[in-house]
Amino acid sequence: MLAAKAEVPPIMPTAAMASIILLRIDNMSFKRMRIIEHRLKKELKILMRSVQIKLTFTINA
């Protein structure tokens, strides 16, 4: 696990986070994975709404 983390280039922090998450998910139960998936989708929807609102304010300004 640590070797895979060390091989990720420092210029790609998102890719590093994704690979660490995938390594952790590999050892989780299916139920736990579904809970995490639900939380990620919920947070992504909130983030997308936030970006959409900021874009609307920028365009209307």
Rosetta constraint file for C-alpha pairs under 8 A:
AtomPair CA 1 CA 5 HARMONIC 6.53 0.50
AtomPair CA 1 CA 23 HARMONIC 7.10 0.50
AtomPair CA 2 CA 6 HARMONIC 6.25 0.50
AtomPair CA 3 CA 7 HARMONIC 6.37 0.50
AtomPair CA 4 CA 8 HARMONIC 6.97 0.50
AtomPair CA 5 CA 16 HARMONIC 6.69 0.50
AtomPair CA 5 CA 19 HARMONIC 7.49 0.50
AtomPair CA 5 CA 20 HARMONIC 6.78 0.50
AtomPair CA 8 CA 12 HARMONIC 7.29 0.50
AtomPair CA 8 CA 15 HARMONIC 7.59 0.50
AtomPair CA 8 CA 16 HARMONIC 5.89 0.50
AtomPair CA 9 CA 13 HARMONIC 7.95 0.50
AtomPair CA 9 CA 16 HARMONIC 7.90 0.50
AtomPair CA 12 CA 16 HARMONIC 6.33 0.50
AtomPair CA 13 CA 17 HARMONIC 6.15 0.50
AtomPair CA 14 CA 18 HARMONIC 6.14 0.50
AtomPair CA 15 CA 19 HARMONIC 6.16 0.50
AtomPair CA 16 CA 20 HARMONIC 6.19 0.50
AtomPair CA 17 CA 21 HARMONIC 6.10 0.50
AtomPair CA 18 CA 22 HARMONIC 6.11 0.50
AtomPair CA 19 CA 23 HARMONIC 6.12 0.50
AtomPair CA 20 CA 24 HARMONIC 6.27 0.50
AtomPair CA 21 CA 25 HARMONIC 6.09 0.50
AtomPair CA 22 CA 26 HARMONIC 6.23 0.50
AtomPair CA 23 CA 27 HARMONIC 7.36 0.50
AtomPair CA 24 CA 28 HARMONIC 6.89 0.50
AtomPair CA 25 CA 33 HARMONIC 6.63 0.50
AtomPair CA 28 CA 32 HARMONIC 6.35 0.50
AtomPair CA 28 CA 33 HARMONIC 6.53 0.50
AtomPair CA 29 CA 33 HARMONIC 6.32 0.50
AtomPair CA 30 CA 34 HARMONIC 6.30 0.50
AtomPair CA 31 CA 35 HARMONIC 6.46 0.50
AtomPair CA 32 CA 36 HARMONIC 6.37 0.50
AtomPair CA 33 CA 37 HARMONIC 6.06 0.50
AtomPair CA 34 CA 38 HARMONIC 6.11 0.50
AtomPair CA 35 CA 39 HARMONIC 6.34 0.50
AtomPair CA 36 CA 40 HARMONIC 6.14 0.50
AtomPair CA 37 CA 41 HARMONIC 6.19 0.50
AtomPair CA 38 CA 42 HARMONIC 6.17 0.50
AtomPair CA 39 CA 43 HARMONIC 6.15 0.50
AtomPair CA 40 CA 44 HARMONIC 6.04 0.50
AtomPair CA 41 CA 45 HARMONIC 6.23 0.50
AtomPair CA 42 CA 46 HARMONIC 6.43 0.50
AtomPair CA 43 CA 47 HARMONIC 6.14 0.50
AtomPair CA 44 CA 48 HARMONIC 6.07 0.50
AtomPair CA 45 CA 49 HARMONIC 6.20 0.50
AtomPair CA 46 CA 50 HARMONIC 6.24 0.50
AtomPair CA 47 CA 51 HARMONIC 6.28 0.50
AtomPair CA 48 CA 52 HARMONIC 6.09 0.50
AtomPair CA 49 CA 53 HARMONIC 6.13 0.50
AtomPair CA 50 CA 54 HARMONIC 6.27 0.50
AtomPair CA 51 CA 55 HARMONIC 6.14 0.50
AtomPair CA 52 CA 56 HARMONIC 6.18 0.50
AtomPair CA 53 CA 57 HARMONIC 6.28 0.50
AtomPair CA 54 CA 58 HARMONIC 6.15 0.50
AtomPair CA 55 CA 59 HARMONIC 6.12 0.50
AtomPair CA 56 CA 60 HARMONIC 6.09 0.50
AtomPair CA 57 CA 61 HARMONIC 5.90 0.50
